[in-house]
């Protein structure tokens, strides 16, 4: 991903709620399936890492495991929130087109 697109994605991510939470059980198969399901549905997913998840592993290892098991691309890590996007050949063009649509919708004043 190019830097400008990554910056736009990071701005968009701030408004997204965390879809999945990882707690004391860590990264289970059910959590991985849910993240993959959400990636297929939304293309951009925010995962909340609860403090209890860091008892078994540290944050860096947990994020790497999420990326490996879901075959996703890391967009942003802010505190305990991890944002990932689906890895595909057309990801860049999809998000460019999506961002163009968002930017083109300007508010018009009614007179």
Helices and strands as residue ranges (DSSP letters): H 3-13, E 20-22, H 29-42, E 44-49, G 51-54, H 59-70, E 72-78, E 81-86, H 91-104
